[in-house]
Amino acid sequence: MAAGQPPNTGEPSVSGAAASPSKLESGSYWSSKSLTGYAPNWFTFCADLISTRILGLPGLSPTIESMRRAGNIPARSLLEIGCLNGKKVVSYVTNGLAREAAGIDYAAEAIRSGKETFGDQIDLHVVDLNNPQPLYRTFDVILANGVMHHIANFEVCAQWLKDHLAHDGVIIASEFTGPQRYRYSRHEVTLINRGVILLPYELRNIFDPSQLDIKLDADPSESIRSRDIPDVLRATGFTVQATPFGGNVLQRALSTTFFANFDENNPAHVHAVERLIAFEDEVLRHEPSHHMHIIARHRDL
């Protein structure tokens, strides 16, 4: 999804003052993601840990389990925002999790590809959530994983979500809620690197925020409203259940160097990751989580 706002101090704000970056840049970046996919990352590597932190049990999909616990399987109607080409949306229908589904994304090329690939299996639309047009329908389930923190005009987006959520519906999202535009404080960088040095030498890559400049330049919407999400949703009229699942240390300590060299059959590597996880657990006792699993409903329920 494309969005933008001038980088700020990284402190929470719900003012909504925003200036959009080049939509071409962000739209092209996310269209390319629908074709190239993602490199190995902490989400996939730590899937069981994340499931345990959110749900209390390993081996579950937080999105699907949250739908089940909300009594929304199968959903009568499901919308995924930031769907890219809609591949995941189709899977919700084919696997019996939704009777019908739709997807929206600002990446026009990804939506075009999805329409060519999936035909009329799902309803796909190009929508810019900074200035969205109405879809003239509501949905029982709206999924927004990793999307909200890209929307500069998040107040506008939140109202659009409210307007398109059925009265008894639910929004389910897993979001980065750490420093806006990755402006890590010195304290946060110190904590990350205290974790890095717990790893064997061949798995280490000392973290410097400048390493993220290429990604930030490629996507001007990256983490533009990351720390505002729960507050804006509440101000819009939602009740919000936000469950922290960390990433304060793991997201950056598990670098490309780590993934290139980690050997799951090497006890020293496995034990080092266990120490790293224990260190992040301790960090989370004192620091706000950099990722949240969010469930939002209309406040009057």
C-alpha positions as protocol buffer text, in pm:
chain_id: "A"
residue {
  index: 1
  type: MET
  ca { x: 0 y: 0 z: 0 }
}
residue {
  index: 2
  type: ALA
  ca { x: 119 y: 348 z: -74 }
}
residue {
  index: 3
  type: ALA
  ca { x: 119 y: 631 z: 177 }
}
residue {
  index: 4
  type: GLY
  ca { x: 332 y: 912 z: 306 }
}
residue {
  index: 5
  type: GLN
  ca { x: 402 y: 1169 z: 574 }
}
residue {
  index: 6
  type: PRO
  ca { x: 706 y: 1374 z: 665 }
}
residue {
  index: 7
  type: PRO
  ca { x: 932 y: 1187 z: 907 }
}
residue {
  index: 8
  type: ASN
  ca { x: 883 y: 1308 z: 1263 }
}
residue {
  index: 9
  type: THR
  ca { x: 1056 y: 1258 z: 1593 }
}
residue {
  index: 10
  type: GLY
  ca { x: 920 y: 905 z: 1627 }
}
residue {
  index: 11
  type: GLU
  ca { x: 693 y: 1000 z: 1916 }
}
residue {
  index: 12
  type: PRO
  ca { x: 325 y: 901 z: 1895 }
}
residue {
  index: 13
  type: SER
  ca { x: 98 y: 1154 z: 1729 }
}
residue {
  index: 14
  type: VAL
  ca { x: -256 y: 1144 z: 1598 }
}
residue {
  index: 15
  type: SER
  ca { x: -253 y: 1487 z: 1441 }
}
residue {
  index: 16
  type: GLY
  ca { x: -277 y: 1346 z: 1090 }
}
residue {
  index: 17
  type: ALA
  ca { x: -68 y: 1618 z: 928 }
}
residue {
  index: 18
  type: ALA
  ca { x: 63 y: 1454 z: 613 }
}
residue {
  index: 19
  type: ALA
  ca { x: 223 y: 1513 z: 279 }
}
residue {
  index: 20
  type: SER
  ca { x: 215 y: 1226 z: 29 }
}
residue {
  index: 21
  type: PRO
  ca { x: 539 y: 1102 z: -125 }
}
residue {
  index: 22
  type: SER
  ca { x: 561 y: 997 z: -488 }
}
residue {
  index: 23
  type: LYS
  ca { x: 274 y: 755 z: -543 }
}
residue {
  index: 24
  type: LEU
  ca { x: 461 y: 615 z: -841 }
}
residue {
  index: 25
  type: GLU
  ca { x: 751 y: 515 z: -616 }
}
residue {
  index: 26
  type: SER
  ca { x: 538 y: 335 z: -357 }
}
residue {
  index: 27
  type: GLY
  ca { x: 300 y: 183 z: -610 }
}
residue {
  index: 28
  type: SER
  ca { x: 588 y: 44 z: -818 }
}
residue {
  index: 29
  type: TYR
  ca { x: 764 y: -88 z: -507 }
}
residue {
  index: 30
  type: TRP
  ca { x: 461 y: -287 z: -392 }
}
residue {
  index: 31
  type: SER
  ca { x: 374 y: -406 z: -743 }
}
residue {
  index: 32
  type: SER
  ca { x: 724 y: -555 z: -760 }
}
residue {
  index: 33
  type: LYS
  ca { x: 667 y: -731 z: -427 }
}
residue {
  index: 34
  type: SER
  ca { x: 377 y: -923 z: -579 }
}
residue {
  index: 35
  type: LEU
  ca { x: 624 y: -1069 z: -829 }
}
residue {
  index: 36
  type: THR
  ca { x: 945 y: -1108 z: -628 }
}
residue {
  index: 37
  type: GLY
  ca { x: 810 y: -1192 z: -283 }
}
residue {
  index: 38
  type: TYR
  ca { x: 1001 y: -1137 z: 40 }
}
residue {
  index: 39
  type: ALA
  ca { x: 1343 y: -1239 z: 167 }
}
residue {
  index: 40
  type: PRO
  ca { x: 1367 y: -1464 z: 476 }
}
residue {
  index: 41
  type: ASN
  ca { x: 1265 y: -1265 z: 780 }
}
residue {
  index: 42
  type: TRP
  ca { x: 1196 y: -1285 z: 1150 }
}
residue {
  index: 43
  type: PHE
  ca { x: 820 y: -1335 z: 1096 }
}
residue {
  index: 44
  type: THR
  ca { x: 865 y: -1667 z: 921 }
}
residue {
  index: 45
  type: PHE
  ca { x: 1162 y: -1782 z: 1129 }
}
residue {
  index: 46
  type: CYS
  ca { x: 985 y: -1703 z: 1458 }
}
residue {
  index: 47
  type: ALA
  ca { x: 636 y: -1812 z: 1353 }
}
residue {
  index: 48
  type: ASP
  ca { x: 585 y: -2042 z: 1653 }
}
residue {
  index: 49
  type: LEU
  ca { x: 717 y: -1780 z: 1894 }
}
residue {
  index: 50
  type: ILE
  ca { x: 486 y: -1516 z: 1748 }
}
residue {
  index: 51
  type: SER
  ca { x: 189 y: -1754 z: 1765 }
}
residue {
  index: 52
  type: THR
  ca { x: 269 y: -1827 z: 2130 }
}
residue {
  index: 53
  type: ARG
  ca { x: 305 y: -1459 z: 2221 }
}
residue {
  index: 54
  type: ILE
  ca { x: -26 y: -1369 z: 2057 }
}
residue {
  index: 55
  type: LEU
  ca { x: -240 y: -1677 z: 2115 }
}
residue {
  index: 56
  type: GLY
  ca { x: -68 y: -1869 z: 2393 }
}
residue {
  index: 57
  type: LEU
  ca { x: 0 y: -2167 z: 2165 }
}
residue {
  index: 58
  type: PRO
  ca { x: 254 y: -2240 z: 1892 }
}
residue {
  index: 59
  type: GLY
  ca { x: 170 y: -2360 z: 1542 }
}
residue {
  index: 60
  type: LEU
  ca { x: -134 y: -2138 z: 1478 }
}
residue {
  index: 61
  type: SER
  ca { x: -203 y: -1862 z: 1230 }
}
residue {
  index: 62
  type: PRO
  ca { x: -286 y: -1553 z: 1438 }
}
residue {
  index: 63
  type: THR
  ca { x: -514 y: -1426 z: 1161 }
}
residue {
  index: 64
  type: ILE
  ca { x: -710 y: -1746 z: 1114 }
}
residue {
  index: 65
  type: GLU
  ca { x: -726 y: -1828 z: 1485 }
}
residue {
  index: 66
  type: SER
  ca { x: -849 y: -1475 z: 1559 }
}
residue {
  index: 67
  type: MET
  ca { x: -1123 y: -1523 z: 1299 }
}
residue {
  index: 68
  type: ARG
  ca { x: -1219 y: -1852 z: 1462 }
}
residue {
  index: 69
  type: ARG
  ca { x: -1225 y: -1709 z: 1814 }
}
residue {
  index: 70
  type: ALA
  ca { x: -1440 y: -1421 z: 1688 }
}
residue {
  index: 71
  type: GLY
  ca { x: -1689 y: -1670 z: 1543 }
}
residue {
  index: 72
  type: ASN
  ca { x: -1622 y: -1559 z: 1187 }
}
residue {
  index: 73
  type: ILE
  ca { x: -1533 y: -1884 z: 1010 }
}
residue {
  index: 74
  type: PRO
  ca { x: -1656 y: -1898 z: 749 }
}
residue {
  index: 75
  type: ALA
  ca { x: -1689 y: -1523 z: 709 }
}
residue {
  index: 76
  type: ARG
  ca { x: -1989 y: -1421 z: 503 }
}
residue {
  index: 77
  type: SER
  ca { x: -1774 y: -1154 z: 340 }
}
residue {
  index: 78
  type: LEU
  ca { x: -1405 y: -1081 z: 384 }
}
residue {
  index: 79
  type: LEU
  ca { x: -1189 y: -791 z: 271 }
}
residue {
  index: 80
  type: GLU
  ca { x: -809 y: -783 z: 273 }
}
residue {
  index: 81
  type: ILE
  ca { x: -646 y: -441 z: 241 }
}
residue {
  index: 82
  type: GLY
  ca { x: -296 y: -444 z: 98 }
}
residue {
  index: 83
  type: CYS
  ca { x: -373 y: -768 z: -88 }
}
residue {
  index: 84
  type: LEU
  ca { x: -114 y: -723 z: -367 }
}
residue {
  index: 85
  type: ASN
  ca { x: -233 y: -964 z: -641 }
}
residue {
  index: 86
  type: GLY
  ca { x: -495 y: -1128 z: -419 }
}
residue {
  index: 87
  type: LYS
  ca { x: -333 y: -1471 z: -391 }
}
residue {
  index: 88
  type: LYS
  ca { x: -396 y: -1492 z: -16 }
}
residue {
  index: 89
  type: VAL
  ca { x: -751 y: -1362 z: -54 }
}
residue {
  index: 90
  type: VAL
  ca { x: -830 y: -1644 z: -296 }
}
residue {
  index: 91
  type: SER
  ca { x: -695 y: -1897 z: -46 }
}
residue {
  index: 92
  type: TYR
  ca { x: -945 y: -1780 z: 216 }
}
residue {
  index: 93
  type: VAL
  ca { x: -1228 y: -1870 z: -19 }
}
residue {
  index: 94
  type: THR
  ca { x: -1084 y: -2196 z: -153 }
}
residue {
  index: 95
  type: ASN
  ca { x: -1003 y: -2315 z: 201 }
}
residue {
  index: 96
  type: GLY
  ca { x: -1354 y: -2244 z: 326 }
}
residue {
  index: 97
  type: LEU
  ca { x: -1262 y: -1953 z: 553 }
}
residue {
  index: 98
  type: ALA
  ca { x: -1484 y: -1706 z: 366 }
}
residue {
  index: 99
  type: ARG
  ca { x: -1787 y: -1747 z: 144 }
}
residue {
  index: 100
  type: GLU
  ca { x: -1689 y: -1447 z: -64 }
}
residue {
  index: 101
  type: ALA
  ca { x: -1392 y: -1214 z: -54 }
}
residue {
  index: 102
  type: ALA
  ca { x: -1248 y: -896 z: -196 }
}
residue {
  index: 103
  type: GLY
  ca { x: -909 y: -731 z: -194 }
}
residue {
  index: 104
  type: ILE
  ca { x: -778 y: -380 z: -238 }
}
residue {
  index: 105
  type: ASP
  ca { x: -431 y: -241 z: -296 }
}
residue {
  index: 106
  type: TYR
  ca { x: -277 y: 77 z: -428 }
}
residue {
  index: 107
  type: ALA
  ca { x: -31 y: -123 z: -643 }
}
residue {
  index: 108
  type: ALA
  ca { x: -224 y: -112 z: -972 }
}
residue {
  index: 109
  type: GLU
  ca { x: 5 y: -355 z: -1153 }
}
residue {
  index: 110
  type: ALA
  ca { x: -39 y: -613 z: -876 }
}
residue {
  index: 111
  type: ILE
  ca { x: -419 y: -579 z: -896 }
}
residue {
  index: 112
  type: ARG
  ca { x: -410 y: -610 z: -1276 }
}
residue {
  index: 113
  type: SER
  ca { x: -201 y: -927 z: -1244 }
}
residue {
  index: 114
  type: GLY
  ca { x: -444 y: -1066 z: -986 }
}
residue {
  index: 115
  type: LYS
  ca { x: -744 y: -1005 z: -1208 }
}
residue {
  index: 116
  type: GLU
  ca { x: -572 y: -1185 z: -1495 }
}
residue {
  index: 117
  type: THR
  ca { x: -470 y: -1477 z: -1272 }
}
residue {
  index: 118
  type: PHE
  ca { x: -781 y: -1529 z: -1062 }
}
residue {
  index: 119
  type: GLY
  ca { x: -1056 y: -1394 z: -1284 }
}
residue {
  index: 120
  type: ASP
  ca { x: -1386 y: -1358 z: -1099 }
}
residue {
  index: 121
  type: GLN
  ca { x: -1290 y: -1577 z: -801 }
}
residue {
  index: 122
  type: ILE
  ca { x: -1251 y: -1260 z: -594 }
}
residue {
  index: 123
  type: ASP
  ca { x: -1331 y: -893 z: -630 }
}
residue {
  index: 124
  type: LEU
  ca { x: -1014 y: -682 z: -667 }
}
residue {
  index: 125
  type: HIS
  ca { x: -992 y: -302 z: -667 }
}
residue {
  index: 126
  type: VAL
  ca { x: -719 y: -40 z: -685 }
}
residue {
  index: 127
  type: VAL
  ca { x: -774 y: 184 z: -381 }
}
residue {
  index: 128
  type: ASP
  ca { x: -549 y: 447 z: -224 }
}
residue {
  index: 129
  type: LEU
  ca { x: -637 y: 442 z: 145 }
}
residue {
  index: 130
  type: ASN
  ca { x: -500 y: 793 z: 185 }
}
residue {
  index: 131
  type: ASN
  ca { x: -795 y: 913 z: -23 }
}
residue {
  index: 132
  type: PRO
  ca { x: -1021 y: 611 z: -70 }
}
residue {
  index: 133
  type: GLN
  ca { x: -1338 y: 585 z: -270 }
}
residue {
  index: 134
  type: PRO
  ca { x: -1628 y: 388 z: -114 }
}
residue {
  index: 135
  type: LEU
  ca { x: -1697 y: 28 z: -212 }
}
residue {
  index: 136
  type: TYR
  ca { x: -2069 y: 62 z: -122 }
}
residue {
  index: 137
  type: ARG
  ca { x: -2077 y: -256 z: 85 }
}
residue {
  index: 138
  type: THR
  ca { x: -1967 y: -384 z: 426 }
}
residue {
  index: 139
  type: PHE
  ca { x: -1761 y: -683 z: 536 }
}
residue {
  index: 140
  type: ASP
  ca { x: -1774 y: -917 z: 834 }
}
residue {
  index: 141
  type: VAL
  ca { x: -1396 y: -949 z: 845 }
}
residue {
  index: 142
  type: ILE
  ca { x: -1137 y: -695 z: 734 }
}
residue {
  index: 143
  type: LEU
  ca { x: -775 y: -809 z: 731 }
}
residue {
  index: 144
  type: ALA
  ca { x: -498 y: -551 z: 732 }
}
residue {
  index: 145
  type: ASN
  ca { x: -174 y: -729 z: 808 }
}
residue {
  index: 146
  type: GLY
  ca { x: 131 y: -507 z: 769 }
}
residue {
  index: 147
  type: VAL
  ca { x: -63 y: -231 z: 593 }
}
residue {
  index: 148
  type: MET
  ca { x: -184 y: 30 z: 840 }
}
residue {
  index: 149
  type: HIS
  ca { x: 164 y: 159 z: 921 }
}
residue {
  index: 150
  type: HIS
  ca { x: 201 y: 261 z: 554 }
}
residue {
  index: 151
  type: ILE
  ca { x: -101 y: 495 z: 547 }
}
residue {
  index: 152
  type: ALA
  ca { x: -11 y: 862 z: 598 }
}
residue {
  index: 153
  type: ASN
  ca { x: -370 y: 984 z: 623 }
}
residue {
  index: 154
  type: PHE
  ca { x: -454 y: 712 z: 870 }
}
residue {
  index: 155
  type: GLU
  ca { x: -744 y: 906 z: 1020 }
}
residue {
  index: 156
  type: VAL
  ca { x: -912 y: 896 z: 678 }
}
residue {
  index: 157
  type: CYS
  ca { x: -827 y: 529 z: 639 }
}
residue {
  index: 158
  type: ALA
  ca { x: -964 y: 442 z: 984 }
}
residue {
  index: 159
  type: GLN
  ca { x: -1295 y: 611 z: 907 }
}
residue {
  index: 160
  type: TRP
  ca { x: -1314 y: 424 z: 575 }
}
residue {
  index: 161
  type: LEU
  ca { x: -1258 y: 97 z: 761 }
}
residue {
  index: 162
  type: LYS
  ca { x: -1530 y: 188 z: 1009 }
}
residue {
  index: 163
  type: ASP
  ca { x: -1771 y: 265 z: 725 }
}
residue {
  index: 164
  type: HIS
  ca { x: -1698 y: -70 z: 557 }
}
residue {
  index: 165
  type: LEU
  ca { x: -1707 y: -292 z: 866 }
}
residue {
  index: 166
  type: ALA
  ca { x: -2038 y: -468 z: 934 }
}
residue {
  index: 167
  type: HIS
  ca { x: -2200 y: -379 z: 1266 }
}
residue {
  index: 168
  type: ASP
  ca { x: -2084 y: -704 z: 1429 }
}
residue {
  index: 169
  type: GLY
  ca { x: -1769 y: -736 z: 1220 }
}
residue {
  index: 170
  type: VAL
  ca { x: -1404 y: -748 z: 1320 }
}
residue {
  index: 171
  type: ILE
  ca { x: -1079 y: -599 z: 1191 }
}
residue {
  index: 172
  type: ILE
  ca { x: -774 y: -822 z: 1237 }
}
residue {
  index: 173
  type: ALA
  ca { x: -425 y: -686 z: 1179 }
}
residue {
  index: 174
  type: SER
  ca { x: -65 y: -759 z: 1271 }
}
residue {
  index: 175
  type: GLU
  ca { x: 131 y: -436 z: 1247 }
}
residue {
  index: 176
  type: PHE
  ca { x: 470 y: -280 z: 1299 }
}
residue {
  index: 177
  type: THR
  ca { x: 422 y: -28 z: 1581 }
}
residue {
  index: 178
  type: GLY
  ca { x: 786 y: 64 z: 1633 }
}
residue {
  index: 179
  type: PRO
  ca { x: 973 y: 382 z: 1538 }
}
residue {
  index: 180
  type: GLN
  ca { x: 818 y: 583 z: 1257 }
}
residue {
  index: 181
  type: ARG
  ca { x: 1034 y: 576 z: 944 }
}
residue {
  index: 182
  type: TYR
  ca { x: 1264 y: 342 z: 1141 }
}
residue {
  index: 183
  type: ARG
  ca { x: 1405 y: 632 z: 1342 }
}
residue {
  index: 184
  type: TYR
  ca { x: 1543 y: 411 z: 1618 }
}
residue {
  index: 185
  type: SER
  ca { x: 1665 y: 584 z: 1932 }
}
residue {
  index: 186
  type: ARG
  ca { x: 2018 y: 524 z: 2057 }
}
residue {
  index: 187
  type: HIS
  ca { x: 1867 y: 318 z: 2337 }
}
residue {
  index: 188
  type: GLU
  ca { x: 1678 y: 98 z: 2092 }
}
residue {
  index: 189
  type: VAL
  ca { x: 1989 y: 48 z: 1878 }
}
residue {
  index: 190
  type: THR
  ca { x: 2189 y: -45 z: 2189 }
}
residue {
  index: 191
  type: LEU
  ca { x: 1932 y: -308 z: 2285 }
}
residue {
  index: 192
  type: ILE
  ca { x: 1933 y: -457 z: 1936 }
}
residue {
  index: 193
  type: ASN
  ca { x: 2311 y: -487 z: 1934 }
}
residue {
  index: 194
  type: ARG
  ca { x: 2316 y: -634 z: 2283 }
}
residue {
  index: 195
  type: GLY
  ca { x: 2108 y: -907 z: 2123 }
}
residue {
  index: 196
  type: VAL
  ca { x: 2331 y: -934 z: 1815 }
}
residue {
  index: 197
  type: ILE
  ca { x: 2640 y: -1010 z: 2023 }
}
residue {
  index: 198
  type: LEU
  ca { x: 2460 y: -1308 z: 2177 }
}
residue {
  index: 199
  type: LEU
  ca { x: 2490 y: -1475 z: 1836 }
}
residue {
  index: 200
  type: PRO
  ca { x: 2801 y: -1659 z: 1713 }
}
residue {
  index: 201
  type: TYR
  ca { x: 3035 y: -1445 z: 1504 }
}
residue {
  index: 202
  type: GLU
  ca { x: 2924 y: -1598 z: 1172 }
}
residue {
  index: 203
  type: LEU
  ca { x: 2560 y: -1503 z: 1241 }
}
residue {
  index: 204
  type: ARG
  ca { x: 2625 y: -1146 z: 1355 }
}
residue {
  index: 205
  type: ASN
  ca { x: 2563 y: -823 z: 1172 }
}
residue {
  index: 206
  type: ILE
  ca { x: 2595 y: -519 z: 1399 }
}
residue {
  index: 207
  type: PHE
  ca { x: 2288 y: -306 z: 1341 }
}
residue {
  index: 208
  type: ASP
  ca { x: 2305 y: 53 z: 1222 }
}
residue {
  index: 209
  type: PRO
  ca { x: 1979 y: 227 z: 1120 }
}
residue {
  index: 210
  type: SER
  ca { x: 2150 y: 354 z: 803 }
}
residue {
  index: 211
  type: GLN
  ca { x: 2131 y: -5 z: 676 }
}
residue {
  index: 212
  type: LEU
  ca { x: 1760 y: 60 z: 622 }
}
residue {
  index: 213
  type: ASP
  ca { x: 1805 y: 368 z: 402 }
}
residue {
  index: 214
  type: ILE
  ca { x: 1770 y: 172 z: 78 }
}
residue {
  index: 215
  type: LYS
  ca { x: 1435 y: 33 z: 186 }
}
residue {
  index: 216
  type: LEU
  ca { x: 1315 y: 372 z: 309 }
}
residue {
  index: 217
  type: ASP
  ca { x: 1418 y: 536 z: -18 }
}
residue {
  index: 218
  type: ALA
  ca { x: 1243 y: 266 z: -221 }
}
residue {
  index: 219
  type: ASP
  ca { x: 920 y: 298 z: -21 }
}
residue {
  index: 220
  type: PRO
  ca { x: 839 y: 648 z: 110 }
}
residue {
  index: 221
  type: SER
  ca { x: 538 y: 504 z: 292 }
}
residue {
  index: 222
  type: GLU
  ca { x: 739 y: 265 z: 509 }
}
residue {
  index: 223
  type: SER
  ca { x: 638 y: 295 z: 877 }
}
residue {
  index: 224
  type: ILE
  ca { x: 495 y: 641 z: 821 }
}
residue {
  index: 225
  type: ARG
  ca { x: 230 y: 608 z: 1096 }
}
residue {
  index: 226
  type: SER
  ca { x: 354 y: 303 z: 1284 }
}
residue {
  index: 227
  type: ARG
  ca { x: 319 y: 434 z: 1639 }
}
residue {
  index: 228
  type: ASP
  ca { x: -20 y: 598 z: 1582 }
}
residue {
  index: 229
  type: ILE
  ca { x: -228 y: 295 z: 1488 }
}
residue {
  index: 230
  type: PRO
  ca { x: -405 y: 191 z: 1812 }
}
residue {
  index: 231
  type: ASP
  ca { x: -472 y: 553 z: 1920 }
}
residue {
  index: 232
  type: VAL
  ca { x: -621 y: 652 z: 1584 }
}
residue {
  index: 233
  type: LEU
  ca { x: -844 y: 344 z: 1576 }
}
residue {
  index: 234
  type: ARG
  ca { x: -973 y: 423 z: 1924 }
}
residue {
  index: 235
  type: ALA
  ca { x: -1030 y: 789 z: 1833 }
}
residue {
  index: 236
  type: THR
  ca { x: -1233 y: 673 z: 1530 }
}
residue {
  index: 237
  type: GLY
  ca { x: -1475 y: 475 z: 1745 }
}
residue {
  index: 238
  type: PHE
  ca { x: -1330 y: 125 z: 1769 }
}
residue {
  index: 239
  type: THR
  ca { x: -1260 y: -86 z: 2073 }
}
residue {
  index: 240
  type: VAL
  ca { x: -906 y: -213 z: 2026 }
}
residue {
  index: 241
  type: GLN
  ca { x: -740 y: -522 z: 2167 }
}
residue {
  index: 242
  type: ALA
  ca { x: -367 y: -484 z: 2096 }
}
residue {
  index: 243
  type: THR
  ca { x: -149 y: -782 z: 2186 }
}
residue {
  index: 244
  type: PRO
  ca { x: 228 y: -720 z: 2179 }
}
residue {
  index: 245
  type: PHE
  ca { x: 447 y: -975 z: 2005 }
}
residue {
  index: 246
  type: GLY
  ca { x: 785 y: -808 z: 2011 }
}
residue {
  index: 247
  type: GLY
  ca { x: 1040 y: -790 z: 1734 }
}
residue {
  index: 248
  type: ASN
  ca { x: 1223 y: -511 z: 1918 }
}
residue {
  index: 249
  type: VAL
  ca { x: 1545 y: -711 z: 1899 }
}
residue {
  index: 250
  type: LEU
  ca { x: 1469 y: -1012 z: 1679 }
}
residue {
  index: 251
  type: GLN
  ca { x: 1356 y: -817 z: 1372 }
}
residue {
  index: 252
  type: ARG
  ca { x: 1698 y: -653 z: 1329 }
}
residue {
  index: 253
  type: ALA
  ca { x: 1928 y: -908 z: 1495 }
}
residue {
  index: 254
  type: LEU
  ca { x: 1804 y: -1178 z: 1256 }
}
residue {
  index: 255
  type: SER
  ca { x: 1973 y: -1015 z: 958 }
}
residue {
  index: 256
  type: THR
  ca { x: 2058 y: -1133 z: 607 }
}
residue {
  index: 257
  type: THR
  ca { x: 2391 y: -1251 z: 752 }
}
residue {
  index: 258
  type: PHE
  ca { x: 2201 y: -1463 z: 1004 }
}
residue {
  index: 259
  type: PHE
  ca { x: 1976 y: -1623 z: 744 }
}
residue {
  index: 260
  type: ALA
  ca { x: 2266 y: -1690 z: 508 }
}
residue {
  index: 261
  type: ASN
  ca { x: 2460 y: -1882 z: 774 }
}
residue {
  index: 262
  type: PHE
  ca { x: 2216 y: -2025 z: 1031 }
}
residue {
  index: 263
  type: ASP
  ca { x: 2232 y: -2404 z: 1061 }
}
residue {
  index: 264
  type: GLU
  ca { x: 1940 y: -2560 z: 1243 }
}
residue {
  index: 265
  type: ASN
  ca { x: 2154 y: -2871 z: 1302 }
}
residue {
  index: 266
  type: ASN
  ca { x: 2422 y: -2671 z: 1481 }
}
residue {
  index: 267
  type: PRO
  ca { x: 2350 y: -2677 z: 1858 }
}
residue {
  index: 268
  type: ALA
  ca { x: 2551 y: -2356 z: 1911 }
}
residue {
  index: 269
  type: HIS
  ca { x: 2332 y: -2175 z: 1660 }
}
residue {
  index: 270
  type: VAL
  ca { x: 2010 y: -2309 z: 1810 }
}
residue {
  index: 271
  type: HIS
  ca { x: 2112 y: -2223 z: 2167 }
}
residue {
  index: 272
  type: ALA
  ca { x: 2218 y: -1873 z: 2063 }
}
residue {
  index: 273
  type: VAL
  ca { x: 1872 y: -1809 z: 1916 }
}
residue {
  index: 274
  type: GLU
  ca { x: 1717 y: -1934 z: 2240 }
}
residue {
  index: 275
  type: ARG
  ca { x: 1933 y: -1684 z: 2434 }
}
residue {
  index: 276
  type: LEU
  ca { x: 1833 y: -1409 z: 2192 }
}
residue {
  index: 277
  type: ILE
  ca { x: 1463 y: -1483 z: 2242 }
}
residue {
  index: 278
  type: ALA
  ca { x: 1507 y: -1484 z: 2620 }
}
residue {
  index: 279
  type: PHE
  ca { x: 1682 y: -1148 z: 2595 }
}
residue {
  index: 280
  type: GLU
  ca { x: 1396 y: -1001 z: 2393 }
}
residue {
  index: 281
  type: ASP
  ca { x: 1147 y: -1138 z: 2646 }
}
residue {
  index: 282
  type: GLU
  ca { x: 1329 y: -939 z: 2912 }
}
residue {
  index: 283
  type: VAL
  ca { x: 1336 y: -626 z: 2692 }
}
residue {
  index: 284
  type: LEU
  ca { x: 959 y: -651 z: 2645 }
}
residue {
  index: 285
  type: ARG
  ca { x: 910 y: -633 z: 3021 }
}
residue {
  index: 286
  type: HIS
  ca { x: 1025 y: -271 z: 3008 }
}
residue {
  index: 287
  type: GLU
  ca { x: 985 y: -145 z: 2649 }
}
residue {
  index: 288
  type: PRO
  ca { x: 678 y: -92 z: 2426 }
}
residue {
  index: 289
  type: SER
  ca { x: 649 y: -367 z: 2167 }
}
residue {
  index: 290
  type: HIS
  ca { x: 752 y: -295 z: 1808 }
}
residue {
  index: 291
  type: HIS
  ca { x: 475 y: -519 z: 1677 }
}
residue {
  index: 292
  type: MET
  ca { x: 111 y: -558 z: 1778 }
}
residue {
  index: 293
  type: HIS
  ca { x: -164 y: -801 z: 1684 }
}
residue {
  index: 294
  type: ILE
  ca { x: -476 y: -586 z: 1669 }
}
residue {
  index: 295
  type: ILE
  ca { x: -843 y: -680 z: 1690 }
}
residue {
  index: 296
  type: ALA
  ca { x: -1085 y: -390 z: 1647 }
}
residue {
  index: 297
  type: ARG
  ca { x: -1463 y: -379 z: 1667 }
}
residue {
  index: 298
  type: HIS
  ca { x: -1726 y: -106 z: 1663 }
}
residue {
  index: 299
  type: ARG
  ca { x: -1731 y: 53 z: 2008 }
}
residue {
  index: 300
  type: ASP
  ca { x: -2108 y: 24 z: 2057 }
}
residue {
  index: 301
  type: LEU
  ca { x: -2098 y: -355 z: 2066 }
}
